[in-house]
Amino acid sequence: MVLIAAGLIVLLGFVGLAVDLGMVWVRDAQLQAGVDSAALAGAPELSRGGQSSADQVAQQFLFTNKLPGASIESLTSSIGQSLLGERQYTLTVTWTVDLYFMRLFAFNQVNLVRSATAAYFPLTDIYASSRGDDGALNVSNQALFGPRICTSYGDPYSPWSSRYTPGPYTYQYRIFVPSDYEANANTSLVRVEILDPDSINSPDSQANIIHTQRWLAKNPGKPLAELKSCSSTQVNPCLITTCEWSGSQTGCAANVNETDVNLVNPFWFVRIDENRGAGGNDGNDSCDVPSSYTTQYNTSTQFALYYFKQNPDGTLSKAPLASYTGQSGRKAGSGTNIDADVRNHGTDLRWTTPGAFNDFGEVPTDCGSITGGYLTTTEPNRCPGANPADPDAFAGPGRGFEIDLSSDVTNIVKDRVTGARYIYLDVTTLGGASENGFALWAGPPNQSVGLPSDANLRNIRIADNPNQRTAKGVAVYAMGTLPMNSNGTQKVQIPLIYVPAEYAGRNVYISLFDTDAGTTPPLYFYFDSVPRVDYQVNYSNAASAPDGLNRCFFNNTCNDKWVGNSIQGGGGEGGPGFVVKIPDLTPECATSPSQYVCNPFYGGVLYAEYNAGADDTYIWEVNLPSFPYLVK
């Protein structure tokens, strides 16, 4: 009996260990599931209410998983960001689990600690151009200011004096390359083109504009070319109305206009940069317009191309490709030119691929570019300050901004589902106060079709031969923030983002900064896949807005103010941001139909329509966070 009693104690211990361990295993699985779901629920809240809002939502999900309050009180969290720009939310929860049988052996409790990290991409890909496939120049392009200016000219981030993210601020773009690009384009080369990367303005105020063949066919007897004038000051942009499009009728006969802007050339561009600044050196951080053209205020802009590579250990690293710093014509204190290359690159109003073939001459990349881009090794191409005897004194030959996917982007990160690849482009102003207008395009090399680099001649060629050049699926996107400048007064329809079908029913959050110089309502948001008679969002005024709230948009009271600011934290000085409800045909539509919800949605491009003002610079920010996913 003594032996049996002793054996029962041992047996009871093993039974107790098995029961308690089984219970702990169940609790541990319950805790991990709860922490996983809580992290996934909390992560998207980072874009709306920050870490505290994410913690609050995470706690609610822990309650739904029936975790006790004591464990929820032990919740800790942290936030981070990966190299690719994904926002990460890490949640750690401790659950003190009571033991039962093991109390006989003085083991009363066990602390279970589990963590989960969820991530999402907060930056929405915004179309960099409404003509991104053929690369025609529109009346609206991208633009940013030098760091020695104030923010009230329309750039909230680049100026040193910014109250948001003081300069130099980098605007980020990424170039989407589909998995089947090589097969469709019959080449592994991707040519990245920058229109007018410098900030040097032409002194011309006249141009011999050339008409398109479609316009000439509609207007027999009219001359092929006409001498026309625009702004006479080199300080400001200069556009000439060609009278070929119905959207630009000022000074034109009403019977000579085309309604389809893609079939004609609406404007002839003479200048797209703005010479701005005040004070000594390259500016004094205030806003002013010089009385005459002053090269000292011109802006140096760097365009840096890179990609992300997958390392053997599974980590990611940033791999530079090439960079190019646009010329400014500025002089240093000694009177010497501060541009790295003393030669005039001649890029004004030309589509340029630094380091590759350009029909107007050689445009070298910055010294040290991995993909090269100096085509010769003669004395003018020597890197600044380098010893001529040094073998690295001259940058080597290469293609620069013309990237070979088969050799230049080794181990590039690919989308796991689609196989797509991304090449990234950072745009940063390094000095000066002026506005540098530019545009971007990427796709196959165009030497075979002889497409001219001159922006106006290219517009004519594209209008006369609409199918001559396409991007073969390559697209340039701004990552969350798009700096824009309108060079003329007209109604515009801007494609903002593509929204997949699985986002039906969610909200798109949109912010605007400094829409003031002649930009006027109405402002409409609509999808190209849903008839506008069935769905559009009108923000013309407080009465028509879905929420009935006032916003200071499209008038002079919006100067230097945000309407909303969902990404960078601008404060919404001009009122709340714009909210666009993505259509969704839900079961509730049968009993409570609404044009803002009850429409089938199969995916589509979200457009904004408004009346753009001449020389108005402003910022779009669009926030549609991706669905969260577990990182670990």
N, C-alpha and C positions, 0 to 999 in steps of 0.2 A: 504493500500500500504506500509505503514511503517512496519507493521507486516510481510508482504510478503517479503519485502526487507531484514529485519533482518533474516527471516527464510532462505532466499536464501544464505545469508552469512554463516549461520551455515551449511546448506546443502552442500555448496561449500567446506566448511572445511572438512566435512566427505568424500565427493567425492575425494578431494585432498589427504586426509589421505589414503583412500583406494587405489587410483592410485599409490601414492608414495610408500606405503607399498608393494603393488604388485610388483612394479618395483624393490624395494630393495630385496624382496624375490627371484625374478628371478636372480638378480645380485649375491645374496648370494649363490644360487645353482650353478651358473656359476663359481663363485670363488672357491667353495669347490671342484667341479669337476676338475677345472684347477689345484688346489693345489694337489689333489690326484694323478692326472696323472703326474704332475711335480715331485712329491716325488718318485713315482714308477720309473720314467725315470732316476732320478738323483742318486738313491741309488746304482745301480751297478757300477756307475762311481767311487765310493769310492775305489774300488779295482784297478783301473787303473790310475786315476789322482788325487785322493784325494778329499777334500771338495770343492776346487775351481772348479774342473772339474764337480763335481756333481751340483754345483750352476749354472754353465754355461748351462748344459743340461736342468736343471729345468727351467731356463729362456726361453729357446727355446720352451719348451712345454707350458709355460704360454702364449707366443705369439700365438701359434697355437690355444689356447682357446680364443683368441681375448681379452685378458686382456690388458688394456692400459699400456703404458710405465711407467707412474707414479707409478702404483701399483707394477710393477715389480722392480722398483728401491727401494721399501720398503721391498724387500725380505730379510729375515734373516733365517739362518739355523744352525743346530748343529748336531753333530754325537755322537753316543754312542754304547754300546755293552751290550747285555743281558747276563744273567747267562749261557745260552745255547751256547753262542758264536756267535749269530746272530749280524750282524752290522746293526745299525739303523740310518736312515737319517731323521731328522725332519725339515720340511719346514714351515715357517710362513710368510704369505703375507697379507698386508693391502691394501684395495682398498677404496679410498675415492670417494663415489658415490654422485653426485649432485642430489638434490631434486628439484621439480618444483612447484607444488601447495602449498607445505608446506612452501615455501618462504614467503607466505602471513602472516605466523605466526612466522617469523624470524628463521625458521629451514632451513638452506641452504644446509647442507651436513650431511652425516652420514659415519662413518668409519666402514667398514666391516673387521674383522680380522678372518682369518681361518688358521688352521694348519692341517698338516697330517704327519704321521710317517710311512715310509716304511722300510722294513727290508729284509735281505737276508743272506744266509750262505755263507761266502767267502771260508771257508775251505772245500776242497774236500776230501772225504773219499778215501785214498790210501790203496790198499791192503797191509797188513803188511807182507804177505808171499805168494809166488806162490804155496805153498803146505798147504794152510790154512785149507783144509778140512780134510786131514789125519794127519797133524802135522809132516811130515818128515822134517828133518833138511837139508837145502840146503847149497851150497857153499857160498851163499850170505845170510847174516843175518843182524839184526839190531845192532847198536853199537853207543855208545856215550862216550865222554871223561869226566874226572873229571874237576873241575873248576880251578885247578892249572896247566894248560897247556896253550899253545898258540893255535890259531885257524888254523894254517897252517897244522895241522895233520888231518883236515877234519871235525871238529865240530865247526860251526860258532857261536853257541849260549851259550854253557855251560861254556866256560872259563871266568874267572873273567876279563881277559884282552880283551875280545871281543869288537870290534868296532860296533857291531850290537846290541844285547841284552845281556849285560854281565850277567854271571851266578850268582846263579844257575838258569838255564833255564829249563823249564818243557816241555818235549815232550809229547803230548797228544794223547791218543788212545781212541777209543770207540768200544764197543763190541755189535754188532747187534744181537738181539734175536728176531726171527720171532714170530708172534702171535700164530702160530700153533706148536711151539716148544714142549710144554709139550705132545701134542698128538703124534707127530712124534718120540720123544725121549723116551716116556713112563716114564718120570721123570720130576720133577720141579727143579732139581739141575743143575746148570751150573758150570762146573769146569774150572777155569782159571789157565792155566799152564804157567810158565816162565822157559825157558831153561837157565841154568847157570846164575842165578841172581847175583852171586858174581863176583869179578874180580881177584880171586886167580888162578894162573896157575899151572898146574901139572908139575912136574920136568921130567916126562917121555919123552923119545924121540923114544921109540919103542912101538909097539902094536901088539898083536896077532890078526890080522884082520880075520873076519869070512866072508865067501862068501855066496851069496844068492843061493837058489835052482835053479833058472833059469840059473845062470852062471855055476853052477856045471853040470847042464844037458847039456850045450853046450860044456863043457870042461871035458869030462870023464877022470878019472885018476888023476885029479888035487886034491890037498888036500883041505879039508873044511876050514882049518885055516892056515894062513901063518904069520910068524914073519917078520914085515917090520919096517923100520926106517924113520924118518923125521928130521926136525930141532932139533939140539941138545941143543939149548939155550932155557932156560925157559922164556926168555924175550919175545920171539916171538910166534905167532900162529904156529900150527903144524898140517898139513893135510897129509894123506897118500893116494896116488892114488891106488884104488883097481883093476884097469884095467878091470872093468866090463862095462864101458860105452865108446862109441866112442868119446865123447867130452873130454876125459882125456887120451890121448894116449901116453903121454910122458913116455918112458921106458916100454911100453906095446907092446905085439905082436898084430899086426893089425887084426888078425883073431879071437880074443877072446873078442871083444867088442860088446855091445848091443846099438842099436840106440835109444831106448825108455828109457830115464833116469828114468822114474817112475817105471820100472819093475826091476831095479837093484839098487845096492848101489854104487854110483860112488866114494865116498870118505870115509875114516875112520878118524874121528876127534879125535885129541889128546889134542889140545889147541885151543881156539878161542879168548882169551883175549890178549892184548898187554901191556906189562909192560913198561911204559913211564914216563919220568919226569927228573928233575934236581934240584939241590940245597938242602936246608935244609927242615926240616919238611916234608910235603907231596907234595912239589914242589914249584917252584919259578916263575910260570907263563910263563916259556919259554919252547921251544920244544927241547927235547933231548932224547936219548935212554941210559939208564944206562948200564954200562959195564957188570954187572951181575944182576941177579934177585933181586929186592929191594922191599920188601913188603911195605916199607914206602910210596911208590908212588901209591899203589893200591887204587882203587876208591870205595867209598861207594855210592851205588845207591838205592834210595827209590822208591818202586812201591806202589802207593796209589790207592785203588779201591773205587769208590763212584757212586752215581746215583742222579738224580734230581727228587724231589717229588712235587706233586701238593698239595698245602695247601688249607684248607677250604675256604679261601678268594680269591682263584684263583691265588695267587702268587706262584712262584717257589722257592725252596730252595735246596741247595746242601746237600746231606745226605751221610756222610762217611760210609764205610763198613769195610774195613780192609786195613792195610798197612804192608809192609815188607821191611826192609833195608838189602840188601845183604852184606855179610861179606867181609872184606878187609884184615884181618890179620895184620892191622897196629897197632903200639904201640904208646901210648901217651908218653909225656916227661918222665914220671916216669917209663916207660917200661911196663905199664899195657896195656892190649888189649883194644882198643877203641870200639870194637864191643859190642853191647848191650848184647848179649848172648855169654858167654865165650866158650861154646861148639862149636865144628866144625860141621856145618850143613851138610857138605859133598855134596853141590849142584853143584860142578864143573861138567859141561857137563851132567847134569841130568835135565830132565823135572820135575819141582817142583811146587806143589800147597801148599803154606804156610798155615799152620793151619789145613790142611786136611790130609788124608792118603797119605803117600809116602812110597813106598816099601823099601827104603833105610834107613828110620828112621824119627824121628820127626823134622819138620822144623817150629818153632813157628812164629806167626806173631808178629808185634811190639806191645808192651804193649799199652793198650787203644783201640785196634781194636774192633769195635762194634760187629762184628760177631765172636769174640773170636779167638781161634786158638792155645792156649796152651792146650794140651790134658791132662796134669797132673798138679798138684799144689805142686810139690816137690821143694826143695830149689834151684836147678839150674834154675828154671823158674821164680824166683822172679824178679819183675821189678827193674831195676837199681835204687838205692837210696831209695827204698821204705822200710818203717818200716814193719818187718815181722808180727807185731801185727795188722797192718792195713788190714781190709778185702779186700781192693783193691790192696794189695801188689802183689797178683798173678792174672794174667789175667785168665779169666774164660775159661771153655771148649767151643768148637765151631768148626765150619768148616772153618773159615778163608776165603780163596779165593775160596771156593766152595759155591756158593751162591744159596740159596733156594728162587726161585721166588715166592713161596706161602707165605713166612713169612719175608724174609729179606729186601724186596724192597717195603714196604707199600706205596701205592699211587704213584707208579712210573709213570712218564710222558710217555704217549703212543702216537705214531703217530696217528693222527686223521683219516687218510685214511686207513692205513694198520694194525694198532694195534700193530706195532713193538715196542720193548722196547730197551733201550740202557743202558749199564753199562759202566762207564768211568774209564780209567786207566791213571794216570799221572806218568811219569818216570822222575826222577830228580837225578842228581849226587850231592852229598852233600860235598864231600871232596876227595882229591887225584888228581892224574894227569894221571893215566893210562886209557886205553881204555877198556870198559866193553862191550863185545859182548854178545848178548842175542837173544832170539826168543820168540814169543808169540803164544798161541793157546787157544781156548775156545770151549767147547762143553759138551757133557754128560760125567759123570764119567766113567772111564775105568777099574775099579777094576774087573768087571765081566769078561772081556776078558784077564785080566792079562798082559796088555801091559807094558813092562818094562820102567822104568824111564830113564835108560841109553840111551843117544842119539843114539849111534851106534847100540846097540841091538834093539832099536825101529825101526831104519831105516831098519834093516834086516827083522824084523817081518812085517813091512808094505809092503816091497817089495815082501816078500813071501806070504803075505795074504792081497792083496790090498783092499779088501772090509771089513776087520775086524772092522775098526773104522772110522766113519765119524762124522763131526761136527753137523749134523742134521740142517743145515741152519744157525747156528751161525757163525759169521765172525768177525775177528778183523781188524779194520781199523786204520791207522794213520790219524790224523786230519790235512790235508794240508801239513804236513812236515814229511818226512820219513828219518831217519838217517840210512844209510846202510854201511856195510863193506863186501868186497869181500875177502874171504879167499883163493881163488885159481884163476888161470888164465884160463879162458874159455869163450866161447860165452854164453851169458845168454839172456833169454827172460823173462822180468819182467812185470807182469800185474800191471798197474798203477791204473786205475779207471774204474768204470762202467759208461757208458754214456747212459742215457735213450733216447728213440726215439724222444721225443719232443725237444731235444737239437740239432737236425739236422740243419746244416748251421751255428752254432755258432763256436767260437774259444776256444780251450783249451790252456792255457798259462802255460809253464813248465820252471822251473829254476833248475840249477844244481850248486853245490858248490864243488870245489876242486877235480875234477876228474883228477888225475894226475899220480898216481903210477902204470903205466903199463896198464891203461884202454885206449883202442884205438878205433878209428872208424872202420867200418862205424856205424852210429847211425840211426836206422830206427824207425819210429812210424807207427803202423798199428792197425786195429781193427780185432778182431777175427770173426766178423760177415760179413766182406767184404773181398773177395779174394784179396790177395796181388798183384796179377797181375793187378787188377783194381784200387787198391788204396794203397799207402803207402807214407810216407813223409820221404825223405832222407836228413839228415843233415851231410853227411860225410865231406863236405867242402863247401866253399863259393859258388863255381860254381854250386853245386847240391842243395844247400838250396833254398827253395821257394822264399826267399827274396834276395838272392845273397849277404848276409852280412857275414862278418867274425866273427867267435866266437872262443874263446880260450877254446875249450873243448877237453878232452881226450889227453892231453899232459902236459909236465912239466911246461909249461908257465901258466897253469891254477891253479897252487898251490896258495891256500889262496884267490881264486877269485870266484866271482859269474858269471855265464852265466845267465843274467837276474836275477830278484828277485822280483816277482810280489806281494808277500805277506808281507815280512818283511822289504823291503826297502833297500836291500843290494847295489844297485847302478849299478849292471851289469858291474863290472869292466872288465869282460872277454867278453863283448859283449852283444847284446840283447838276451832275452830269446827265447825259442823255441815256435813256434806257430803251432798248429795242427788244421787245418780246418776240422770240422766234416762234413762228406759227406751229400749232400742234393740234391735230385732229383727235381730241380725247373723247372718251365716252360721255363726259359732261356736256359736250357740244349739242347733244340731242335735246337737252332740256334747257340749256343756257347758252345759246349761240353768241359768238362775239367775233367781229372781223379781225381782231387782234390776236385771236387764239385759234379759232376754228377754221383752219385751212390745212389741207394736207401739205406736208413739207418733205421733199425728197432731196434736200440739199440745194444750195444756191449761193450766189454772190450777193452780199449786202452792199447796196449803193447808197450814196448820199447825193442829193440834188439841192443846189443853192445858187445864188447869184454872186459870183466871185468879183471882187473889186480889184482894180489895177494896182499893182505894187503892194498888195497885202500879203504879209508873211505871217504864217500861223502854224500851229502844231496840232496834228491829230494823234490821239492816243486811244487805242481800242483794247478792251480787256474781255476776252472770252477764255477763261482758264480751261486747259485740257482736263479730261477726266483724270482723277488721281489714280496712282498705281503704287503698289508697295515696292520699295527699293530693298528693304531688308526687315 
